[in-house]
Amino acid sequence: MTEDKLAETLTVLDRLIAFNTVSANPNLALIEYVESYLRDRGFSLHRIPDQTGQKAGLYARIGPAGDGLLLSAHTDVVPVEGQRWSRDPFRLAREGGRLYGRGTTDMKGFLASILSLADRASKTDLKQPLKLSISYDEEVGCLGIARMIGALRDVLGTPCAAIVGEPTEMAVAIGHKGKIGLRAVAHGEAGHSSLAPKFVNALYVASDFMARLRGLQDWYAENGAHDSDYEVSHTTFHVGRMEGGTALNIVPDRADMQFEFRYLAGDDPDAILRRINEFAGDRIEIEQTIAYPGLQTSATAKVTRMACRLAATDKVTKVAFGTEAGFFDGSGIPTVVCGPGSMEGQGHKPDEFVTVGQMVACNAMMSRILTALTNGGSPMA
């Protein structure tokens, strides 16, 4: 597909970027726009609201009964506060070969391409159905799809495969690590700092716990599973925040720590959690805050070969960031990740952009998907 065929996609992308769907905000205005767009084109729709009623995910399909193909995107974006943008982040701006705006790469560019495909699919005699999953709260731990996934089979049936359109520069990603996020609360004893040795300092308790986490990191780097396809080849541990205390002259009686581990398929996350709880001790409470599974698809799997054919690429990779792909794969749907833009180069950064060339390549993949759904056979064939 040449650039002059991008008009519909860019019109949709302009609308999508204008919705400020930072994860802390509602996404219902965007969902209503997408619902209207798809309803006008004959899609059947199933909205799945969150517990607050301020956000929702969407399943949609068009075409005859059958397995078909699932395309997946999320609606939320990361914040812009504290970043130095040279333009309005919620207004699409084209400059040369770049399309600027929050979410152009991660991942409203792919969503716009999906909707452009939906328009063309509505005017075509499909032999296999096109199925869509549009979620929320991906950026804060894949919370939306975790709440949506249980309804997928009843609403959409089981597609033959799924493509999650996170930015891979249109390479086919077949793996990423799983992640578990945790919160540790360390308890101490308040007292006057002049008598500090008489009391238990909660910050010391937390820092000792952090040191044990660093030791666990060293153990897994030396003894855990390794996969050289990743830039960091082993399971990783990371402390992102720690805070505690009220004043310099008061021994703190509480400290809060937020930490995570990202694990390879070869390392058992339950075993890691057991080890963490074992050395936490009596003064530390641990709760899990987020979790999503990793993805481990074979480079020779049918879904990988299908995605390479559809994306017109022979580049297969694994990515450092997490996605919703593990939820689909865990539901028995062969899954890969493939979408426009560079997460390393543009994801979560100020003046985020996707190149026109990447959008042209993504739209070309959508055209091949449409051909596959109209030829009468399985897209996996």
Buried (B, 14 or more C-beta within 10 A) or exposed (E): BEEEBBEBBBBBBBBBBBBBBBBEBBBBEBBBBBBEBBEEBEBBBBBBBBEEEEBBBBBBBBBEEBBBBBBBBBBBBBBBEEBEBEBBBBEBBBEEEBBBBBBBBBBBBBBBBBBBBBBBBBEBEBBBBBBBBBBBBBBBBBBBBBBBBEEBEEBBBBBBBBBBBBBBBBBBBBBBBBBBBBBBBBBBEBBEEEEEEEBBBBBBBBBBBBEBBEEBBEEBBEEBBBBEEBEEBBBBBEBEEBEBBEEEEBBBBBBBBBBBBBBBBEBEBEEBBEBBEEBBEEBBEBEEBBBBBBBBBEBEBBBBBBBBBBBEBEEBBBBEBBBBBBBBBBBEBBBBBBBBBBBEBBBBBBBBBBBBEBBBBBBBBBBBBBEBBBEEEBBBE
